[in-house]
Amino acid sequence: MDKSFNAFKMAQDQFDAVADKLNLSEASRELLRTPMREYHFSIPVKMDDGTSKIFRGFRIQHNDALGPCKGGIRFHPQETVDTVRALSMWMTWKTSVVDIPLGGSKGGVICDPHNLSDREQEQICRGWVRQLHKNVGPLRDIPAPDVMTNGQHMLWILDEYETITGEKYPGMITGKPVGMGGSLGRTEATGYGVIFTVREALKEMNLKIDNTTASFQGFGNVSQYAIKLYNQLGGKVLCVSCWDQQDQTSYAFYKKEGINLEELLNITDRFGGVDKIKAKELGYEVLPGDKWIEIECDILVPAAMENQITGENVNKISSNVKLIAEGANGPTTPEADEVLKKRGIFIIPDFLCNAGGVTCSYFEQVQCNMNYFWSKDEVLGKLDYKMTTAYHKVSKLAREKKLYMRDAAYMISVDRVVRASVARGWI
Ligand code: GLU
């Protein structure tokens, strides 16, 4: 991986290009190419062995013109401020493209949950809130799960927030466990959302989903549910790749007759790492992790981290690939994007493709505010409607103006945020 890669620079370059296309004023550019607020802080934790450790945490609020800031919290050993900045900006475009009344933010803590006990992780979550309780909240900034965080982390954060404030605020955070203010369907939402957009794209391309094959990068929450729905609709997944904590590298698991999701889930840890010895016994070919991109299939789904499809590997993509659905945030570098554009590979850009999670988070907040919870079918029906509507709005603009899908999505999102900022009298 390119060590000089900077996600924030990439997010700013993408924004600058759209700003030119939309002919934005200097003030609009200044406002939107930089986050509005940033919090950087230390979280002291007493570890299980009695030692003290200090973890660095961030919360970056990119923009709240459309509503309170919204975005996940990542736990990752390689987290950087610039990555969180980029992710906060992409959240602004994400909430905007699906037209929900929320802004964009992101949080991160530099830590590796693989090496932390539950108690230590709980202390990080509670410490995070102790530093930030004045700057987050249901009407300010609402966190959610992201890479290596889940409903349990959200509940610890909520509990600390409610302990400090002395009141109950179920809408302070989303992605909570069902029964504790969580929404049915939230766990599935990001992955299902990816496939709702894939389904619509395939229809437009006159391809029958049950004749298609796919290769996935990542086997965490997004991939697992995306594969589930894709399989239900008849698609065949030939390959998934994932991180192997023991070997500190990734492996790709390939089966030409199609992977069996249940079988793989049975040998997968809670971070999405597949047991390679057991996988071999089950007849999977175990390949180096970067092979996922070379698989001859119709659809590629990068659903792990940023900076994965790059100038270096983009030409390894097979000529069979017709569609790339970006389940991850920022998986494709601008250099790779240019190549994909030229090759005519259809892209469902990240902040549209993976917006199902935040859309369902919005539904979770709505249900918390009403204190009345919908059935799973109702949640997923509303999610499908939102994702499908957003997809078609973008693809219509792309067709009419002959734009690359990413550019069309950016134009719709940025335009909405600019209009809201103008309406508020900011610019
Ligand atoms: N972390 C998810 C994302 O990147 C979900 C954010 C949310 O639900 O607020 O979209």
Boltz pocket constraint, residues with backbone or C-beta under 6 A from the ligand:
constraints:
  - pocket:
      binder: B
      contacts: [[A, 70], [A, 71], [A, 72], [A, 73], [A, 94], [A, 142], [A, 143], [A, 144], [A, 145], [A, 146], [A, 147], [A, 174], [A, 329], [A, 354], [A, 355], [A, 357], [A, 358], [A, 359], [A, 361]]
      max_distance: 6.0
